[in-house]
Structures are given as C-alpha cells and as structure tokens.
Amino acid sequence: MQKNLHIKKGDQVFVNTGEYKGQKGRILTIDRAKNRAIVEGVNMVSKHTKPNANNPQGGITKQEAAVHISNLNLVDPSSGEATRAGRRLNDNNKLVRYAKKSGEEIK
C-alpha cells in the first residue's frame, strides 16, 4: 500500500528550507520510495552529457534535481502563501484536500 502524501504531481509548492528557500514551483515528478520530488526551477544542477543523437554537441546542461518532500509546502490557492494540507469529505462524500489556512479546496 502506498503512503498518502500532502503533495502530488502538478501542485504549486513553496520551498521552506535549504538553498532555494522562498521559491515557488510546480511539481514535475514524485519518487514515493525515496520521498523526493522534482520541482520546476528549483535545485538546479549541472549535468555533463556525452554527444548523442539528441544532443550532437554534448556539453554541460542544467536540470532540476530532487528535493525531499518535507522541505515543500503547498501554496494556498486563494492567498498564494504556504499552507499545510488537510483531508475531508466534500458534499459528494468524496475525500478531497483542502488548505488549512483558508479552508479552500485544493484542486
């Protein structure tokens, strides 16, 4: 059984600690086994690539590296600030995530 996480792919998140503290970005992928996520524009690293069919020149490329999910908070859809996420039943008896600061449902 997979563990429920407070974030998922496509969410807008806020980095609350580390070198990229204060930055916001969208989640591209999540690795549930390692509890890490790749966030757009955060934790950029230089990767040395050999020449290949896609990149005949080779060289150094910048790409995102994984960040531990404990360092990420959801962004409140109404205020744009960092918030914790909760779960509750909506009107249709379906479990949905909501922002604890505003109480607004997170899509």
Backbone hydrogen bonds, N-H to C=O, Kabsch-Sander energy under -0.5 kcal/mol:
donor,donor_aa,acceptor,acceptor_aa,energy
10,G,27,I,-2.0
11,D,8,K,-2.1
13,V,11,D,-0.5
13,V,25,G,-3.3
14,F,73,N,-3.2
15,V,23,Q,-2.8
16,N,14,F,-0.6
16,N,71,N,-2.4
17,T,71,N,-0.6
21,K,18,G,-1.6
22,G,15,V,-3.1
23,Q,20,Y,-2.0
25,G,13,V,-2.0
27,I,11,D,-2.2
28,L,38,I,-3.1
29,T,38,I,-1.0
31,D,36,R,-3.5
32,R,30,I,-0.7
35,N,31,D,-0.9
36,R,31,D,-1.8
37,A,67,V,-2.9
38,I,29,T,-2.5
39,V,37,A,-0.6
39,V,65,A,-0.5
40,E,26,R,-2.9
42,V,39,V,-1.9
45,V,63,Q,-3.1
47,K,61,T,-3.6
49,T,47,K,-0.5
49,T,59,G,-3.4
52,N,55,N,-1.7
58,G,55,N,-0.6
59,G,49,T,-2.0
61,T,47,K,-2.9
63,Q,45,V,-2.4
65,A,42,V,-0.5
65,A,43,N,-2.0
67,V,37,A,-3.2
69,I,35,N,-2.2
71,N,68,H,-1.8
72,L,69,I,-1.5
73,N,14,F,-2.4
74,L,83,T,-0.9
75,V,12,Q,-2.0
76,D,74,L,-0.5
76,D,81,E,-3.8
80,G,76,D,-2.2
83,T,74,L,-2.5
86,G,98,Y,-2.5
88,R,96,V,-2.2
90,N,94,K,-2.3
93,N,90,N,-1.8
96,V,88,R,-2.9
98,Y,86,G,-2.2
99,A,104,E,-3.0
100,K,84,R,-2.5
103,G,99,A,-2.6
106,I,97,R,-2.7
107,K,105,E,-0.6
